[in-house]
């Protein structure tokens, strides 16, 4: 005590003689003032203080803080403040020069001293700052804890004093308070404020501000853009080598790559499933090719460094020869990846599973497809201006066939419009040559009663293969040859693309769009130069036993039809009651159908496909238009009914045929004026579907032309 007098016993390290000593180092000493007093040696005192210090939670020493007055409007937790001597309080700091205070202290706005940890202010528009300011707790150094409703911090990241540019560009989630911004937006004047240690905790620092931020207030970004150009590759002489892709990766960010970059090219040849089991693939069709890009520097650094290795972009050619499986056609999907581990011993799966970089133009990066584009047309004549004809019989090319008439299928290479991936430039138009052969198949079609086309089972399909290039073979004429060795007429032929082995193309093949399921405009019917071809039964009533009757006297007043125009020698030929019906000679299966005839005009011929006999008769009568004159509008509204014979003038009958129902729906031909010597009477061939009935049907030539979708006519 202050008024006590005592003397130390010889205890402890420096005690003197006197009272007895305790082994603990403590001794009771009698004071002269009557108060008891306990003393301790300096060693024991230091040890006791150390234990007290270590047991203390130290809440009072993890930060340097104070309660201060804030003299600006609407303060918030996280605000960085400086001491404003003119306002005698703490004001909102900013990483900017104060030119209005140039001669005294233009940098005073930057001199942030503390971060607001606790403040309670209800901000309102037009609210004045109280004369004595707002009371707040600020942290000058050390740990700071923000309330849970403040912006989540990014642990481990430095937050900087913001300038006006950062406030404009930074998103709200990168700010806490009014002026503490994420390091992605570090301003040109760089003043670190604190390092985040959790979503709402940080360690306040107080470093000296510097100039020369790497971003100048722009976001620190590792950003890349990609572009994929379809490209034609030529040799040193300018001769074509192959098509392919030129891939460009640009570093458009503000920093150099933090890790090695890897390009992953996923390539599909578009030829269906592959059998390269030892090649690195995804699935059975997609090859995977990896290219180590290394590091790409930001553009500014690459521009000032005189070093070929310091670049901000890389261009990669992916073409025929890049690897054995690349043909130059197909499709590619390109991914930019980052390698976050040592590149020394990376295997395929390491690269395949490496994280992908989100490109700045990711939405524009689509699959790039380079494939030949083929035009499939047809004709009934051979183009003699080229020598690219191939004659095919069965599955063999023929060399001893001379073209006279028949179907010709023309396949040509045309320009492919190929977009530039990752660019807004217009697509490139490139003639893409085939890198191998594809097959083709030619079939014959026949129609049923409903007008539906089906494959003719009696026709042997014609198959072979071809390839086109962009040199002297950009087109080919495929001329089918019948089993008899002649070009093919009078059949509807259809061509389509197949595999070279005769199988159907897989849906993933580049040429699948030319398969049966997709190809249009691939059918051709070529009539013969004569009306009746060898494959048809040909009936001429003048060549068989018939009753002949001259009918010239029927035309003394009205005259013969304009079509036949033979009033002086007009005749009808009719099968006699005891005459034999006509049976064709070309039916090799079943019992051939026999036909009857009545009132057939001279020089008429009826041709029909070999047909088996049926169960019921089918009669059909064909007339010249004078038998039932109809106006064009009447023809448009015309419908057929039963028992119409009374509507037709029988004098103008051309031919009445009695067949079987098995002939209905088949394409037949009627030749008028065959071999006629009458002036102006053209030999004419009419094609139409037979449509008879038990009671008989009746049609003029104009009615057939209007009502039969298969009707055609031509002069011989």
ABEGO torsion letter per residue (X at the ends): XAABBBBBBBBEAABBBEBBBBAAGBBBBBBAAGBBBBBBBAAAAAAAAAAAAAABAGAAAABBBBBBBBABBGBBBGBBBBBBAAAGBBBBBBBBBBAAAAAABAAAAABBABBBABBBBBBBBGBBBBAAEBBBBBBABEBBBBBAABBBBBBGBBBBBBBAAAAAABBAAABBEAABBBAAABBABBBBABBBABAABBBBBBBBBBBGBAAGGBBBBBBBBBBBBBBBBBBAAGBBABBEBBBBBBBABABBBABBBBBBBBBBAGAEBBABAABBBBEAABBBBBBBAEBBBBAAAAAABBBAABBABBBBBBBBGABAABAGBEBBBBBBBBBABBAAABBAAAAAABBBBBBAAAAABBBBBBBBBBBBBBBABBBAABAABBBBBEABBBAABBBABEBBBBBBBBBBBBBBBGBABBBBBBBBBBABBBBBBBBBBBBBAAGBBBBBAABBBBBBBBBBBABABABBBBBBBBAAGBBBBGBBBBBBBBBAAGBBBBAABAAAAABAAABBGABBBBBBABABBAABBBBBAAABBBBBBBAAAAAAAAEBBAAAGBAAABBBBBBBAABBBBBBAABABEBBBBBBBBGBBBGBBBBBBBBBBBABBBBBBBBBAAABBBBAAAAAABBBBBGAAAABBAAABABBBBBBAAABGBBBBBBBGBGBABBGBBBBBBBBBBBBBAAEBBBBAAAAAAABAABBBBBX
